């Protein structure tokens, strides 16, 4: 696989947003995956493979349109059968009853791709040769609402803006990054001004937002960060703000540092304190949150003593942004004390030493947690350095099969060969493939070390490990 170093900006990966569309149809319709038994959809004769083109004469662009247009108890659907013939059918339902349609996609007209040139964009820092979908840079407000992805608002046109307001597509997740025009342009490119203008108009129309700031050393931290937070705090419809450190790979030449040094990370945590204290007093929430990396990098082996309490994170709204993940994990572990003791007994009886594959980011807090439990020496954290992406990439979810295999081989050569290595489910996509396109079967065929897959949350994987041990190991007499 080619892994050459690329300068920024990285060339676009092509128009992937049109994949699966019929070029002759701007609104290709909603492809039916299945219908629920005894539902209005099934009773009306709808089948897998048909496409619903419109509801009461209104075209369908996505699942949001579907939900908006079908809120009543009678609808008239224009649809295409498998032969491409267009037909009309009316449906009725009882109050509170669902229509019974399950669609193959959330968006029916393709994904809106990003038109920014963000200097820190992770997709533009990937090595060549990966599967095309990994290079897709979406900037679609619908996915922001439905799936929690962050958008810049620079890709929202007048029609989109009107639709967001009319259909109350809220809250959205929006990347702000900076407030000063020059710095915004340096970070996002020439469309930066439009993004902020659209964001302001939507906020004025009571569209709520979760906001993200990717912090780049020397660019949007310090005075610019304070100015950006002051502007955001003055917007009552900004629910909260997440501060995320720059992530960079070895496949670019623009960045060599982030906030990995303790003093740099601690400085950001301390700069947020006045904003958090004010927000707690006025809004009963810290409002602005630092990503877990800042705490891990600032405190290292003392992390668990300085980790914010559970209540600090409220409803964990920014969880997918890496904010509160460590706290959630620690809480789950502490709540699973009985399962920990039970698994320890199972492993001891089977004389099994199980290695749990993790990214280096987990090492700081997982090792002391396990060492303080009955699982010490039985469930062994197996941190894998990310050489595939390099840079400061160290999270478990971005591990590749090639790095895991290299680490397992090194462990075996050093005399610490695992009897069973557990791979976290998060390294595989929905098709069961790692980022370097290997399945569990592919990885297993490349090593004689027994492998299996487990969940990422202790409340789940402690029980899963016990089942796997019972299947693979005979208890000692």
C-alpha positions as CSV (number, residue, x, y, z in Angstrom):
1,X,0.0,0.0,0.0
2,X,1.3,3.4,-0.9
3,X,2.0,5.6,2.1
4,X,3.9,8.5,0.7
5,X,3.9,11.8,2.5
6,X,1.7,14.5,1.0
7,X,2.0,18.2,1.4
8,X,-1.2,20.1,2.3
9,X,-3.6,20.9,0.6
10,X,-4.5,17.3,-0.2
11,X,-6.2,16.9,-3.6
12,X,-10.0,16.2,-3.4
13,X,-11.0,12.6,-3.8
14,X,-13.6,13.2,-6.5
15,X,-17.4,13.7,-6.3
16,X,-18.3,10.8,-4.0
17,X,-21.5,12.5,-3.1
18,X,-23.2,11.3,-6.2
19,X,-22.6,7.6,-5.6
20,X,-25.7,5.6,-6.1
21,X,-27.7,8.4,-7.7
22,X,-29.5,8.2,-11.0
23,X,-27.9,11.2,-12.9
24,X,-31.2,11.9,-14.6
25,X,-33.1,12.4,-11.4
26,X,-32.3,15.2,-9.0
27,X,-34.4,13.5,-6.4
28,X,-34.0,9.7,-6.9
29,X,-36.4,8.9,-4.1
30,X,-36.4,6.6,-1.1
31,X,-35.4,3.0,-1.8
32,X,-37.5,0.6,0.3
33,X,-35.3,-1.9,2.2
34,X,-38.3,-3.7,3.9
35,X,-41.7,-3.2,5.3
36,X,-43.0,-4.1,8.8
37,X,-45.4,-7.0,9.1
38,X,-49.1,-6.0,9.1
39,X,-48.2,-2.3,8.7
40,X,-50.0,0.1,6.3
41,X,-47.0,-0.2,4.0
42,X,-47.1,-4.0,3.8
43,X,-50.9,-4.1,3.5
44,X,-50.7,-1.6,0.6
45,X,-48.4,-4.0,-1.3
46,X,-45.1,-2.1,-1.0
47,X,-42.0,-4.3,-1.4
48,X,-38.3,-4.2,-1.1
49,X,-36.6,-2.5,-4.1
50,X,-39.4,0.0,-4.9
51,X,-38.7,3.7,-4.6
52,X,-41.0,6.3,-3.2
53,X,-40.6,9.5,-5.2
54,X,-42.9,11.9,-3.5
55,X,-45.4,12.4,-0.7
56,X,-48.5,14.4,-1.6
57,X,-46.6,15.8,-4.6
58,X,-43.6,16.9,-2.6
59,X,-40.2,15.2,-3.6
60,X,-38.3,13.3,-1.0
61,X,-34.7,14.3,-0.4
62,X,-34.0,12.4,2.9
63,X,-35.6,10.8,5.9
64,X,-36.2,14.3,7.4
65,X,-38.5,15.1,4.5
66,X,-40.2,11.7,5.0
67,X,-40.9,12.4,8.6
68,X,-42.0,16.0,7.9
69,X,-44.4,15.1,5.1
70,X,-45.9,11.9,6.6
71,X,-46.9,13.3,10.0
72,X,-50.6,13.0,9.2
73,X,-52.7,9.9,9.0
74,X,-53.3,9.8,5.3
75,X,-50.8,10.3,2.5
76,X,-50.6,9.8,-1.3
77,X,-47.3,8.3,-2.5
78,X,-45.8,8.4,-6.0
79,X,-43.5,5.5,-6.4
80,X,-41.5,3.5,-8.9
81,X,-41.8,-0.3,-9.1
82,X,-38.8,-2.5,-9.8
83,X,-39.4,-2.1,-13.6
84,X,-39.2,1.7,-13.3
85,X,-42.9,2.3,-13.8
86,X,-44.4,5.2,-11.8
87,X,-47.5,4.5,-9.9
88,X,-49.7,6.4,-7.3
89,X,-51.1,4.8,-4.1
90,X,-52.9,6.3,-1.1
91,X,-52.4,5.1,2.5
92,X,-54.1,5.6,5.8
93,X,-53.1,4.7,9.3
94,X,-54.6,4.7,12.8
95,X,-53.6,7.5,15.2
96,X,-50.2,6.7,16.6
97,X,-49.5,3.9,14.2
98,X,-46.3,3.9,12.1
99,X,-46.3,3.6,8.3
100,X,-44.0,0.6,8.4
101,X,-41.4,1.6,5.8
102,X,-37.7,0.9,6.3
103,X,-35.4,2.7,3.8
104,X,-32.0,1.6,2.7
105,X,-30.5,5.1,3.2
106,X,-30.9,8.2,5.4
107,X,-30.2,10.6,2.6
108,X,-32.0,9.9,-0.7
109,X,-30.2,12.5,-2.9
110,X,-26.5,11.9,-1.9
111,X,-24.2,13.6,0.6
112,X,-23.3,17.3,0.5
113,X,-19.5,17.3,0.4
114,X,-17.2,19.9,2.0
115,X,-16.1,22.9,0.0
116,X,-13.6,24.2,2.6
117,X,-9.9,23.8,2.6
118,X,-9.3,23.4,6.3
119,X,-5.6,23.2,7.0
120,X,-6.2,20.7,9.8
121,X,-8.7,18.4,8.1
122,X,-7.9,14.8,9.1
123,X,-9.3,13.4,5.8
124,X,-6.7,15.4,3.9
125,X,-4.0,13.9,6.0
126,X,-4.7,10.2,5.1
127,X,-2.2,8.1,3.2
128,X,-3.0,7.2,-0.4
129,X,-4.5,3.8,-1.3
130,X,-7.3,3.5,1.3
131,X,-10.8,2.7,0.3
132,X,-12.5,5.7,-1.4
133,X,-15.2,6.2,1.3
134,X,-12.5,7.2,3.8
135,X,-11.7,10.3,1.8
136,X,-15.3,11.5,1.8
137,X,-15.5,14.9,3.5
138,X,-19.1,15.5,4.2
139,X,-20.5,18.9,5.2
140,X,-24.2,18.0,5.2
141,X,-26.5,19.7,7.7
142,X,-28.8,16.7,7.7
143,X,-26.1,14.3,8.9
144,X,-25.3,16.9,11.5
145,X,-28.8,16.7,12.8
146,X,-29.3,13.0,12.4
147,X,-25.9,11.5,13.2
148,X,-24.0,14.2,15.1
149,X,-21.4,15.1,12.5
150,X,-20.0,18.6,12.6
151,X,-20.5,21.1,9.7
152,X,-19.1,24.5,8.8
153,X,-22.3,26.0,7.5
154,X,-20.4,27.3,4.5
155,X,-22.1,24.6,2.3
156,X,-25.6,25.7,3.3
157,X,-27.4,27.6,0.5
158,X,-30.5,29.8,0.6
159,X,-32.9,26.9,0.1
160,X,-31.2,24.8,2.8
161,X,-31.3,27.7,5.2
162,X,-35.0,28.2,4.6
163,X,-35.6,24.5,5.0
164,X,-33.7,24.3,8.3
165,X,-35.8,27.1,9.7
166,X,-39.1,25.8,8.4
167,X,-38.6,22.2,9.5
168,X,-36.9,23.2,12.7
169,X,-33.9,21.0,12.0
170,X,-32.3,21.6,15.4
171,X,-29.9,21.2,17.2
172,X,-27.1,21.2,14.6
173,X,-23.4,20.5,15.4
174,X,-21.3,23.3,14.0
175,X,-17.5,23.8,13.7
176,X,-16.7,27.4,14.7
177,X,-12.9,27.3,15.3
178,X,-12.4,31.0,15.4
179,X,-14.2,34.3,15.2
180,X,-11.6,36.7,13.7
181,X,-12.1,36.9,9.9
182,X,-8.4,36.6,9.1
183,X,-7.8,33.6,11.4
184,X,-11.0,31.9,10.1
185,X,-9.8,32.2,6.6
186,X,-6.4,30.9,7.5
187,X,-8.0,27.8,9.1
188,X,-11.0,27.1,6.8
189,X,-10.2,28.8,3.5
190,X,-12.1,31.4,1.4
191,X,-15.6,30.2,2.4
192,X,-15.0,30.9,6.1
193,X,-16.9,34.2,6.1
194,X,-20.0,32.7,4.6
195,X,-20.1,29.9,7.2
196,X,-20.1,32.4,10.1
197,X,-22.8,34.5,8.4
198,X,-25.1,31.5,7.9
199,X,-24.4,30.4,11.4
200,X,-25.4,33.8,12.8
201,X,-28.7,33.9,10.8
202,X,-29.7,30.4,12.0
203,X,-28.9,31.3,15.6
204,X,-31.1,34.4,15.2
205,X,-33.9,32.1,14.1
206,X,-33.6,30.0,17.3
207,X,-31.8,27.1,15.7
208,X,-29.8,25.6,18.5
209,X,-26.2,24.4,18.1
210,X,-23.5,22.3,19.7
211,X,-20.2,24.0,18.7
212,X,-16.8,22.5,18.2
213,X,-13.4,24.3,18.1
214,X,-10.4,22.4,16.8
215,X,-7.5,24.1,18.5
216,X,-4.3,24.6,16.5
217,X,-1.3,25.8,18.5
218,X,-0.4,29.4,17.8
219,X,-3.3,30.0,15.5
220,X,-6.7,30.0,17.3
221,X,-5.6,29.5,20.9
222,X,-4.7,32.2,23.5
223,X,-6.4,35.6,22.8
224,X,-8.3,34.2,19.8
225,X,-9.8,31.4,21.8
226,X,-11.0,33.8,24.5
227,X,-12.5,36.1,21.8
228,X,-14.3,33.1,20.2
229,X,-15.7,31.9,23.5
230,X,-16.9,35.3,24.4
231,X,-18.7,35.6,21.1
232,X,-20.2,32.1,21.5
233,X,-21.3,32.7,25.1
234,X,-23.3,35.8,23.9
235,X,-25.3,33.5,21.6
236,X,-28.1,32.1,23.7
237,X,-28.8,29.3,21.2
238,X,-25.3,27.8,21.4
239,X,-25.9,25.0,23.8
240,X,-22.3,24.1,24.5
241,X,-18.8,24.2,23.1
242,X,-16.2,21.4,22.8
243,X,-12.5,22.2,22.5
244,X,-10.6,19.5,20.6
245,X,-6.9,19.4,20.1
246,X,-5.4,19.3,16.6
247,X,-4.9,15.8,15.4
248,X,-2.2,15.2,12.8
249,X,-0.7,12.3,10.9
250,X,2.7,11.7,9.4
251,X,1.2,12.0,5.9
252,X,1.4,15.8,5.8
253,X,4.0,18.5,6.3
254,X,2.1,21.3,7.9
255,X,2.0,20.2,11.6
256,X,4.6,18.8,14.0
257,X,3.0,19.5,17.4
258,X,-0.4,19.8,19.1
259,X,-1.1,19.9,22.9
260,X,0.7,16.6,23.8
261,X,3.1,18.3,26.2
262,X,1.8,18.5,29.8
263,X,2.3,22.3,30.1
264,X,0.5,23.0,26.8
265,X,-2.5,20.8,27.7
266,X,-2.8,22.2,31.2
267,X,-2.7,25.8,29.9
268,X,-5.8,25.1,27.9
269,X,-7.6,23.5,30.8
270,X,-6.9,26.5,33.0
271,X,-7.9,29.0,30.3
272,X,-11.4,27.5,30.2
273,X,-11.9,27.7,34.0
274,X,-13.2,31.3,34.1
275,X,-15.7,30.5,31.3
276,X,-16.8,27.3,33.1
277,X,-17.2,29.0,36.4
278,X,-19.3,31.8,34.9
279,X,-21.5,29.4,33.0
280,X,-22.0,27.2,36.1
281,X,-23.2,30.3,38.0
282,X,-25.4,31.7,35.2
283,X,-26.6,28.6,33.3
284,X,-26.0,25.7,35.7
285,X,-23.6,24.0,33.2
286,X,-19.9,24.3,32.5
287,X,-20.9,25.1,28.9
288,X,-17.4,24.8,27.5
289,X,-15.6,21.4,27.7
290,X,-12.0,20.3,27.0
291,X,-11.6,17.0,25.1
292,X,-10.3,14.1,27.2
293,X,-6.9,14.4,25.5
294,X,-6.2,17.6,27.3
295,X,-6.7,16.0,30.7
296,X,-4.7,12.9,29.7
297,X,-1.8,14.9,28.3
298,X,-1.8,17.3,31.2
299,X,-1.9,14.8,34.1
300,X,-0.5,11.5,32.7
301,X,-0.3,8.9,35.4
302,X,-2.3,11.2,37.8
303,X,-5.2,11.4,35.3
304,X,-7.8,9.6,37.5
305,X,-7.2,12.1,40.3
306,X,-7.9,15.1,38.1
307,X,-10.6,13.7,35.8
308,X,-13.8,15.8,36.1
309,X,-16.7,14.2,37.9
310,X,-19.6,12.6,36.1
311,X,-22.0,15.4,36.8
312,X,-19.6,17.9,35.1
313,X,-20.5,16.4,31.7
314,X,-24.3,16.6,32.2
315,X,-25.9,14.5,29.5
316,X,-22.6,13.8,27.7
317,X,-23.9,15.7,24.6
318,X,-20.3,15.9,23.2
319,X,-19.4,12.3,23.9
320,X,-18.7,11.5,20.2
321,X,-16.3,14.4,20.1
322,X,-14.1,12.7,22.7
323,X,-15.5,14.6,25.6
324,X,-16.3,12.6,28.7
325,X,-15.4,9.2,27.2
326,X,-12.8,8.5,29.9
327,X,-15.2,9.5,32.7
328,X,-17.9,7.3,31.2
329,X,-15.5,4.3,30.9
330,X,-14.3,4.7,34.5
331,X,-17.9,4.9,35.8
332,X,-18.8,1.8,33.8
333,X,-15.8,-0.1,35.3
334,X,-16.6,1.0,38.8
335,X,-20.3,-0.1,38.4
336,X,-19.1,-3.5,37.1
337,X,-17.2,-4.6,40.2
338,X,-19.1,-7.8,40.6
339,X,-18.4,-8.7,36.9
340,X,-14.7,-7.9,37.4
341,X,-14.5,-10.3,40.3
342,X,-16.5,-12.9,38.5
343,X,-14.3,-12.7,35.4
344,X,-11.1,-12.8,37.5
345,X,-12.3,-16.1,39.0
346,X,-13.0,-17.5,35.5
347,X,-9.6,-16.5,34.2
348,X,-7.8,-17.8,37.2
349,X,-9.6,-21.2,37.0
350,X,-8.8,-21.5,33.3
351,X,-5.2,-20.4,33.8
352,X,-5.8,-17.9,31.0
353,X,-3.9,-14.6,30.4
354,X,-6.0,-12.5,28.1
355,X,-4.5,-9.5,26.3
356,X,-6.9,-6.6,25.4
357,X,-5.7,-4.6,22.4
358,X,-6.0,-0.8,23.0
359,X,-4.6,2.4,21.5
360,X,-1.9,4.1,23.5
361,X,-4.5,6.8,24.5
362,X,-6.1,4.3,26.9
363,X,-3.0,3.1,28.5
364,X,-2.8,6.0,31.1
365,X,-6.1,5.1,32.7
366,X,-6.7,1.5,31.9
367,X,-3.5,0.0,33.4
368,X,-4.0,1.6,36.8
369,X,-7.7,0.6,36.9
370,X,-6.9,-3.0,36.1
371,X,-3.9,-3.1,38.4
372,X,-6.1,-2.0,41.3
373,X,-8.6,-4.8,40.6
374,X,-8.7,-8.6,40.9
375,X,-8.0,-8.8,37.2
376,X,-4.4,-7.7,37.6
377,X,-2.1,-10.0,35.7
378,X,-5.2,-11.8,34.2
379,X,-6.6,-9.2,31.8
380,X,-3.6,-7.4,30.4
381,X,-3.9,-4.1,28.5
382,X,-2.0,-4.5,25.2
383,X,-1.3,-0.9,23.9
384,X,-0.5,-0.7,20.1
385,X,1.4,2.3,18.7
386,X,-0.2,3.7,15.6
387,X,2.6,3.7,13.0
388,X,0.1,3.5,10.1
389,X,-1.1,7.1,10.6
390,X,1.7,8.3,12.9
391,X,1.8,11.9,14.1
392,X,-0.1,12.2,17.4
393,X,-2.8,9.6,16.5
394,X,-3.2,7.2,19.4
395,X,-6.9,6.4,19.9
396,X,-8.1,2.9,19.8
397,X,-10.7,3.5,17.0
398,X,-7.9,4.4,14.5
399,X,-5.8,1.3,15.0
400,X,-5.1,-0.8,11.9
401,X,-4.6,-4.5,11.4
402,X,-1.0,-4.0,10.2
403,X,0.0,-2.3,13.4
404,X,-1.8,-4.8,15.6
405,X,-0.1,-7.7,13.8
406,X,3.3,-6.1,14.1
407,X,2.8,-5.6,17.9
408,X,1.6,-9.2,18.4
409,X,4.6,-10.5,16.5
410,X,7.0,-8.3,18.6
411,X,5.3,-9.6,21.8
412,X,5.7,-13.2,20.7
413,X,9.3,-12.7,19.8
414,X,9.9,-11.1,23.2
415,X,8.5,-14.1,25.0
416,X,5.2,-12.5,26.0
417,X,3.0,-14.2,23.4
418,X,-0.7,-13.8,24.4
419,X,-2.8,-16.9,24.7
420,X,-5.8,-14.8,23.5
421,X,-5.8,-11.3,22.1
422,X,-9.1,-9.4,22.1
423,X,-9.6,-6.8,19.3
424,X,-12.0,-3.9,20.1
425,X,-15.1,-3.8,17.9
426,X,-14.5,-0.1,17.2
427,X,-11.6,-0.9,14.8
428,X,-14.0,-2.6,12.3
429,X,-16.6,-0.8,10.2
430,X,-20.1,-2.0,9.4
431,X,-18.7,-4.4,6.8
432,X,-16.3,-5.9,9.3
433,X,-13.1,-4.2,7.8
434,X,-10.3,-2.3,9.5
435,X,-9.1,1.0,8.1
436,X,-6.5,-1.0,6.1
437,X,-9.2,-3.3,4.7
438,X,-8.6,-6.5,6.7
439,X,-11.3,-8.6,8.3
440,X,-11.0,-10.6,11.5
441,X,-10.4,-13.7,9.4
442,X,-7.7,-11.9,7.4
443,X,-5.9,-10.9,10.7
444,X,-6.3,-14.3,12.2
445,X,-4.8,-16.0,9.1
446,X,-1.7,-13.8,9.5
447,X,-1.0,-14.9,13.1
448,X,-1.0,-18.1,15.2
449,X,-2.2,-16.1,18.2
450,X,-5.9,-16.7,19.0
451,X,-8.0,-13.6,18.3
452,X,-11.6,-12.5,19.0
453,X,-13.6,-9.3,19.0
454,X,-15.2,-7.6,22.0
455,X,-17.2,-4.4,22.7
456,X,-15.5,-1.3,24.0
457,X,-17.5,-0.7,27.2
458,X,-16.6,-2.7,30.4
459,X,-20.2,-3.3,31.2
460,X,-20.4,-5.3,27.9
461,X,-16.9,-6.8,27.4
462,X,-16.4,-8.2,30.9
463,X,-19.2,-10.7,30.3
464,X,-18.2,-11.2,26.7
465,X,-14.6,-12.1,27.7
466,X,-16.0,-14.7,30.3
467,X,-18.0,-16.4,27.5
468,X,-14.9,-16.5,25.2
469,X,-12.7,-17.9,27.9
470,X,-15.3,-20.6,28.7
471,X,-15.3,-21.6,25.0
472,X,-11.5,-21.5,24.5
473,X,-10.0,-22.7,27.7
474,X,-10.5,-25.8,29.8
475,X,-10.6,-25.1,33.6
476,X,-7.8,-26.4,35.7
477,X,-8.5,-29.6,37.6
